[in-house]
Amino acid sequence: MMIERLQNNDVEVSKKIHSVFQASYKIEAKLLNVTDFPPLKRSIENYVNSSTQFFGYFKDQELAGVIEIEHNNNFTDINSLVVDPKFFRQGIARKLMEFVFNTFDSDLFVVETGLENRPATKLYKNSGFKEVKQWDTDFGVRKIKFERRIEK
């Protein structure tokens, strides 16, 4: 098991990131019962040109999970957290979350997901996140936002 920063400005690396995102988001789209799911439309160029940080979880040299982070002085935003379906239920998402908590010195971590994505909402609640709001998107998904505040 190894977690490392992914050099997403390398096209070959971004192709691997894209592949894991696609596999995972196809499952999430089913959980959310939507056919038009914007994350599935994200291009490889979008990953290559992204200013966010990507960290990958490798299992037997294979990219099994990816967490995408936007970090600033005020908070750390978990933009995306995906696991290749071949590696579901192995604790990879939890390990990526713990890595982020241990790597980024933030008082506040934020994350959003689809309300009906029960595995994700359960993971975030079990990781100390509290629900702060819900809303409906224009593509028919009820979203939920979580925050985790670190008391210093």
C-alpha positions as CSV (number, residue, x, y, z in Angstrom):
1,M,0.0,0.0,0.0
2,M,1.3,3.4,-1.0
3,I,-0.1,6.8,-1.3
4,E,1.7,9.4,-3.4
5,R,1.1,12.7,-5.1
6,L,0.1,12.2,-8.7
7,Q,1.7,14.4,-11.4
8,N,-1.6,15.2,-13.1
9,N,0.1,17.6,-15.6
10,D,1.6,14.4,-17.2
11,V,-1.0,13.2,-19.8
12,E,-0.3,9.5,-19.1
13,V,-0.9,10.0,-15.3
14,S,-4.1,11.9,-16.1
15,K,-5.3,9.1,-18.3
16,K,-5.0,6.7,-15.3
17,I,-6.7,9.2,-13.0
18,H,-9.5,9.7,-15.5
19,S,-9.9,5.9,-15.8
20,V,-10.5,5.5,-12.0
21,F,-12.8,8.5,-11.9
22,Q,-14.9,7.1,-14.8
23,A,-15.2,3.6,-13.3
24,S,-16.2,5.0,-9.9
25,Y,-18.5,7.7,-11.1
26,K,-20.4,5.2,-13.3
27,I,-21.3,3.4,-10.0
28,E,-22.2,6.7,-8.3
29,A,-24.5,7.7,-11.1
30,K,-26.3,4.4,-10.6
31,L,-26.6,5.0,-6.9
32,L,-27.9,8.5,-7.5
33,N,-30.2,7.2,-10.3
34,V,-29.1,9.7,-12.9
35,T,-28.1,9.3,-16.5
36,D,-26.8,12.8,-17.0
37,F,-23.9,13.0,-14.4
38,P,-21.5,15.9,-15.0
39,P,-18.5,14.2,-13.3
40,L,-18.6,11.6,-16.1
41,K,-18.1,14.3,-18.7
42,R,-14.8,15.5,-17.3
43,S,-12.1,15.4,-19.9
44,I,-8.5,14.2,-19.6
45,E,-7.4,17.7,-20.5
46,N,-9.4,19.0,-17.4
47,Y,-7.3,16.7,-15.2
48,V,-4.0,17.7,-16.9
49,N,-4.8,21.4,-16.5
50,S,-6.3,21.2,-13.0
51,S,-4.7,23.3,-10.3
52,T,-5.9,20.8,-7.6
53,Q,-3.7,18.2,-6.0
54,F,-4.3,14.5,-6.7
55,F,-3.1,11.7,-4.5
56,G,-3.3,8.1,-5.5
57,Y,-3.5,4.9,-3.5
58,F,-1.6,2.1,-5.2
59,K,-2.2,-1.6,-4.6
60,D,0.2,-4.0,-6.4
61,Q,1.4,-1.1,-8.6
62,E,-2.2,-0.4,-9.7
63,L,-3.9,2.9,-9.1
64,A,-6.8,1.8,-6.8
65,G,-8.1,5.1,-5.5
66,V,-7.7,8.9,-6.0
67,I,-8.4,11.9,-3.7
68,E,-8.4,15.4,-5.2
69,I,-7.7,18.3,-2.9
70,E,-7.9,22.0,-3.0
71,H,-6.0,23.5,-0.1
72,N,-5.7,27.1,1.0
73,N,-5.1,29.0,4.3
74,N,-8.7,28.8,5.3
75,F,-9.7,25.2,4.6
76,T,-9.0,22.0,2.7
77,D,-11.7,21.0,0.2
78,I,-11.9,17.3,-0.8
79,N,-13.1,17.9,-4.4
80,S,-13.2,14.2,-5.3
81,L,-12.7,10.9,-3.7
82,V,-12.9,7.8,-5.9
83,V,-12.0,4.2,-5.7
84,D,-11.9,1.8,-8.6
85,P,-14.8,-0.7,-8.2
86,K,-12.3,-3.6,-8.3
87,F,-11.0,-2.3,-5.0
88,F,-14.3,-1.4,-3.2
89,R,-14.7,-2.4,0.5
90,Q,-11.0,-2.5,1.2
91,G,-10.8,0.6,3.3
92,I,-9.0,2.6,0.6
93,A,-11.3,5.7,0.8
94,R,-10.8,5.8,4.5
95,K,-7.0,5.5,4.2
96,L,-7.0,8.4,1.6
97,M,-9.1,10.5,4.0
98,E,-6.7,9.8,6.9
99,F,-3.8,10.7,4.7
100,V,-5.3,14.1,3.9
101,F,-6.1,14.8,7.6
102,N,-2.5,14.0,8.4
103,T,-0.9,15.8,5.5
104,F,-2.9,19.1,5.4
105,D,-2.8,21.4,8.4
106,S,-6.3,22.7,8.3
107,D,-8.9,23.8,10.9
108,L,-11.6,23.0,8.4
109,F,-12.1,20.2,5.9
110,V,-15.1,20.3,3.5
111,V,-16.6,17.7,1.2
112,E,-19.8,17.2,-0.8
113,T,-21.5,14.2,-2.3
114,G,-24.9,13.0,-3.6
115,L,-27.3,12.4,-0.7
116,E,-28.2,9.0,-2.1
117,N,-24.5,7.9,-2.2
118,R,-24.8,6.0,1.1
119,P,-21.2,4.6,1.1
120,A,-19.8,8.1,0.8
121,T,-22.1,9.8,3.4
122,K,-21.4,6.9,5.8
123,L,-17.6,7.3,5.3
124,Y,-17.7,11.1,5.9
125,K,-19.9,10.8,9.0
126,N,-17.5,8.0,10.4
127,S,-14.6,10.4,9.6
128,G,-15.9,13.1,11.9
129,F,-17.8,15.2,9.3
130,K,-21.0,16.9,10.2
131,E,-23.8,17.7,7.7
132,V,-24.1,21.5,7.1
133,K,-26.5,21.7,4.2
134,Q,-28.5,20.0,1.4
135,W,-29.6,21.3,-2.0
136,D,-30.9,20.2,-5.4
137,T,-28.6,20.5,-8.4
138,D,-29.9,21.5,-11.9
139,F,-29.1,17.9,-13.1
140,G,-31.5,16.3,-10.6
141,V,-29.2,15.2,-7.8
142,R,-29.8,16.1,-4.1
143,K,-26.4,17.0,-2.8
144,I,-25.1,17.1,0.8
145,K,-22.2,19.1,2.2
146,F,-20.2,18.1,5.2
147,E,-17.6,19.9,7.3
148,R,-15.1,18.7,9.8
149,R,-13.7,21.3,12.1
150,I,-10.5,20.6,14.0
151,E,-10.4,22.2,17.4
152,K,-6.8,23.4,18.3
